[in-house]
Amino acid sequence: MSFPLRTLAVSLSFLALGIGAAHAQSATSGLGQQWPNTTDVSSNPNFHVYVFQRGSTKYVQVNDANGNVRAAVMITPTGRYGTPVGSDGSNVATSEDPLPAPASTTSQTVYTDGTTQVAVAPQADGTARVMAVAVECKNPVECSSRGP
């Protein structure tokens, strides 16, 4: 390879590494922010959903249409768990950490990734129940609720 081509190849390699590092940075920071610098992956126009990853742990943050952070779910190789993030952080139900069924069980799916489905059930008092279950679950309310 001649000198100019080798220089170009090395320059492009560093450029690619820089782009990869910038992309990795946006995916590992910003949890809890109203408008994090990462892609909105919501499947529902009423919510914004952002995914962050650190090692084998994934965090799925749910914001309302105004950008207010409602809750975040931590997904590990061993299960799904609520986090103390957002105005509804204490209102996250998972099959590993169920809560009593919410008053309003009408939910909207906001995120699915092939292993986890996240749904939101807005409540009459302005709160929201955020539910994270395995994708094979057909009803997030049932799979994330425990009896009274």
Phi, psi and omega per residue, in radians:
M1 nan 2.346 3.137
S2 -1.305 2.851 -3.080
F3 -0.978 -0.854 -3.120
P4 -1.089 -0.673 3.126
L5 -1.194 -0.693 3.115
R6 -1.116 -0.743 3.115
T7 -1.087 -0.756 3.111
L8 -1.093 -0.765 3.139
A9 -1.089 -0.763 3.125
V10 -1.141 -0.750 3.125
S11 -1.060 -0.785 3.119
L12 -1.122 -0.637 3.098
S13 -1.080 -0.811 3.125
F14 -1.142 -0.658 3.098
L15 -1.088 -0.791 3.118
A16 -1.088 -0.724 3.096
L17 -1.100 -0.694 3.116
G18 -1.127 -0.737 3.111
I19 -1.136 -0.766 3.111
G20 -1.059 -0.712 -3.136
A21 -1.169 -0.694 3.127
A22 -1.147 -0.719 3.125
H23 -1.133 -0.765 3.135
A24 -1.100 -0.653 3.141
Q25 -1.090 -0.765 -3.104
S26 -1.195 -0.474 -3.136
A27 -1.460 -0.208 -3.102
T28 -1.985 0.040 3.113
S29 -2.406 2.746 3.101
G30 1.912 -0.063 3.122
L31 -1.000 2.272 -3.138
G32 1.639 -0.120 3.137
Q33 -1.489 2.624 3.114
Q34 -1.100 -0.857 -3.116
W35 -2.231 1.296 -3.111
P36 -1.129 2.703 -3.108
N37 -1.464 1.166 3.086
T38 -2.675 3.005 -3.040
T39 -1.295 2.367 3.007
D40 -1.375 2.064 -3.081
V41 -1.914 0.334 -3.096
S42 -1.104 2.472 3.041
S43 -1.711 0.162 -3.080
N44 -2.340 2.233 -3.080
P45 -1.196 -0.217 -3.138
N46 -1.500 -0.086 -3.082
F47 -2.443 2.776 2.999
H48 -2.019 2.358 -3.136
V49 -2.232 2.312 -3.126
Y50 -2.218 2.429 -3.122
V51 -2.005 2.324 3.101
F52 -2.169 2.581 -3.135
Q53 -2.372 2.374 3.028
R54 -2.424 1.943 -3.054
G55 1.092 -2.300 -3.129
S56 -1.622 0.136 3.141
T57 -1.796 2.277 3.126
K58 -1.967 2.457 3.084
Y59 -2.070 2.222 3.124
V60 -1.984 1.974 -3.112
Q61 -1.752 2.332 3.126
V62 -1.965 2.122 3.055
N63 -1.969 2.643 3.068
D64 -1.367 -3.115 -3.073
A65 -1.081 -0.440 3.124
N66 -1.542 0.025 3.124
G67 1.594 -0.045 3.128
N68 -1.170 2.288 -3.135
V69 -1.249 2.107 -3.141
R70 -1.677 -0.802 -3.094
A71 -2.954 2.929 3.033
A72 -2.462 2.512 3.129
V73 -1.997 2.368 3.072
M74 -1.758 2.220 3.136
I75 -2.014 2.080 3.141
T76 -2.045 3.011 3.074
P77 -1.073 -0.325 -3.108
T78 -1.792 -0.096 3.110
G79 2.792 -2.943 -3.102
R80 -2.127 2.374 -3.050
Y81 -2.491 2.563 3.046
G82 -1.298 2.750 3.084
T83 -2.150 2.796 3.109
P84 -1.472 0.899 -3.112
V85 -2.065 2.292 3.030
G86 1.593 2.921 -3.085
S87 -1.160 -0.399 3.098
D88 -1.966 0.417 -3.122
G89 -0.998 -0.557 3.131
S90 -1.499 0.007 -3.081
N91 -1.984 0.546 3.111
V92 -1.723 2.218 3.128
A93 -2.053 2.392 3.082
T94 -2.350 2.935 3.089
S95 -1.161 -0.469 3.106
E96 -1.434 -0.415 -3.111
D97 -2.432 1.245 -3.041
P98 -1.274 2.752 3.035
L99 -2.175 2.835 3.035
P100 -1.007 2.671 3.141
A101 -1.001 2.440 3.130
P102 -1.262 2.821 3.116
A103 -1.041 -0.829 3.081
S104 -1.776 2.104 -3.097
T105 -1.747 0.098 3.101
T106 -1.325 1.964 -3.064
S107 -2.048 2.794 3.102
Q108 -2.161 2.186 3.076
T109 -1.238 2.292 -3.135
V110 -2.031 -0.265 -3.089
Y111 -2.791 2.411 3.001
T112 -2.540 2.348 -3.122
D113 -2.182 0.198 -3.126
G114 1.765 -0.407 3.074
T115 -2.148 -0.492 -3.061
T116 -2.301 2.420 3.032
Q117 -2.025 2.317 3.076
V118 -2.029 2.240 3.141
A119 -2.237 2.699 3.130
V120 -2.167 2.313 3.052
A121 -2.020 1.721 3.100
P122 -1.076 2.454 -3.111
Q123 -1.902 2.757 -3.093
A124 -1.090 -0.458 -3.113
D125 -1.502 0.123 3.104
G126 1.635 -0.176 3.070
T127 -1.438 3.116 3.077
A128 -2.483 2.451 2.998
R129 -1.616 2.142 3.083
V130 -1.815 2.233 -3.067
M131 -2.171 2.335 3.108
A132 -2.205 2.163 -3.082
V133 -2.442 2.877 3.049
A134 -1.131 2.576 -3.045
V135 -1.099 -0.403 -3.139
E136 -1.261 -0.185 3.080
C137 -1.248 2.296 -3.134
K138 -1.609 -0.317 -3.127
N139 -2.402 1.766 -3.091
P140 -0.995 -0.578 3.140
V141 -1.115 -0.813 3.141
E142 -1.149 -0.720 -3.057
C143 -1.310 -0.272 -3.114
S144 -2.033 0.212 -3.107
S145 -2.006 2.584 2.979
R146 -2.047 2.746 -3.122
G147 -1.091 2.921 -3.099
P148 -1.084 nan nan
